[in-house]
Amino acid sequence: MKNLYAVLVGLAVLVLSGCSKPAESTTRVGNNFEVGKLFTVDGCTVYRFEDAARSHYFTNCSGSTSYTVSNGKTSYQAGITGGRP
């Protein structure tokens, strides 16, 4: 059920990405990447970063992270389960 919720949150983010708002907070990481925390709902936090002028979104739901990979007309869901105890 949590995975389904994470997928739905991820899809909602992609649909609403055209209506982008400023992030609640941003953190600079790695090779000059800025990761923005967009919002948190029911324990799921949605983040955004930009790479080559394209926005990438991912969610973190209690140690389970999911994201959508888009290749033009097609896209697929991917995820990582686990994380810190």
N, C-alpha and C positions, 0 to 999 in steps of 0.2 A: 504494500500500500504506500509506503514511504517513497519507493522508486517511482510509482505512478504520479505521486504528488510532485516529486522533483521534476519529472518530465513535463507535467502541466505547467509548473512555474517557469521552466525553461522556455517552453513554447510561448507562454504569455509574454515573456521578455522579448523574444524575437519579434512577435507581432507588434509590440508597442515600441520597438527600437526606433521607429521613425519619429516618435514623440519623445525623444530623449531629453532628460532633465539632468541638471548637475548632480554629481554624486554626493551622498551624505558626507563621505570622507574619502580621502585618497592617500595612497601610500606609494612611495617610489621604491621599486625593487629591481634587482638584477641589472640588466644592461639598459638602464634608463627607462624602464617601463613604469607607467603610472597605473595602478590598479585602484578602481573606484568602487566603494561599497554603495550600492544603489538603495536597497531596502531590505528589511527582514520581515517575514510573515510566517507565523507558526513555527519558528525555529529554523526556517530556511532563509539563508542570506544570499542575495543575488549580487554578483560582482561584474565589472566591465573593465576591459583593457583594450587598447588599440595597438595594432601591428600593421604596418604598411597602409595606414589610413583606413583600415577596416576594423570595426568594433567586434570584439569577441566577448561573449557573455557566458558565465558559468554560475552554478549554484552550489552551495554547501549546506546540506541538511544533516546535522548531527553526525559528522564524520563521513558522510557519503556525498561525493561530489559528482555532478553530472554536467554535461555540456553538449552543445549541438555543433556539428561540423557541417558547413555548407560548401558545396562545390558547384556553384552556379544554380542550376535548376534542381539539383538533388541535395538532400541533407540527411544526416542520420544522428541518432542519439548515442552518446558514449558516456561511460561513467567509471568511477573508482569507488569501491566500497572499502571501508576500513578507516584508517587514519589513526590518530592518537587515541589511546584509551581514556 
